[in-house]
Amino acid sequence: MDVQDTAIKQQFSIPRIGMAPSAADAAAQSAPATGGAAEVVAEELLAGFAAWRLWMILGWDDIRQRYRRSVLGPFWITLSMGMFILLLGVIYSRLFHTDLATYLPYLSVGYIVWGFMSQVTNESCMAFQEGARIIKQIKLPFSIHILRIVWRNIIVFLHTIVIYIPVAIIFKVEPTLAIFFVIPALFLVLINVTWVALVLAILTTRFRDILPIVGTGIQIAMFATPIMWQLSSLSGRSTLIAELNPLYHLLEIVRAPILGTAPEWQSWLVAVVLAVVGTIGATALLVSKSKRIVFWL
């Protein structure tokens, strides 16, 4: 019995399909739902957050399995991303005629945060397929599979954000009181990536063509978002490319305070509106499709 099976059976033991359920369980599964949307939200969403020990264990186990028999483990990501950022910083600072001391900290924070958001988005497309064995055998809240992906990428993010520490020391980026804005900013980013992950997981389970579309979209969005280029390099109406891009605002509320400045209020507004509207929309989608997901696998 592996770590995942042990953790799951310690908290949940209700069969879903495929494991010869008892007569009582079969009757419960075949009975029509009577609780409506509130019951679905409680069983599939809130219960997932309550089972935080389970998805944290699953996320940790994913990281351990990914880097099994590796000496440095997840720090290989830190080294590879650090080398990539350094090389990219040296080349692009010359292309954009920007001082390396200003450009490299900007690039470091932006690319690391972008890496977290894009990785969660990519991996979420296969969230339910990845957990298909569990979903078909045990009745777990679907949100657990989403939170598992978010958590394991938080672990990777914590490994990669240390890249910024030597960059800040070398180029003398001094922290200011604005650094405290990072806490609510990261919270908003987590809310937004979580609802996006839930939506994509459901849609990709139903329509498998969503996966390559998302991959292509992320590549395009990377070049359309101020990550490797700065907003100050644009002028006039060209700035609308960034200002109308919600990804820019999510990046900026995290990047600006780390670099020592307070984010603009427009960025906060966009992040909050996205979090509220997106969470409501994702919850509505989960309520309407929760009974069908297991049959799409």
Buried (B, 14 or more C-beta within 10 A) or exposed (E): EEEBEEBBEEBBEEBBBEEEBEEEBEEEEEEEEEEEBEEBBEBBBEBBEBBEEBBBBBBBBBBEEEBEEEEEBBBEBBEEBBEEBBEBBEEBBEEBEBEBEBBBBBBBBBBBBBBBBBBBBBBBBBBBBBBBEBBBBBBBBBBBBBBBBBBBBBBBBEBBBEBBEEBBEEBEBEEBEBEEBBEBBBEBBBBBBBBBBBBBBBBBBEEEEBBEBBEEEBEEBBEBBBBBBBEEEBEEEEBEBBBEBBBBBBBBBBBBBBBBEBBBEEBBEBBBEBBEEBBEEBBEBBBEBBEEBBEBE
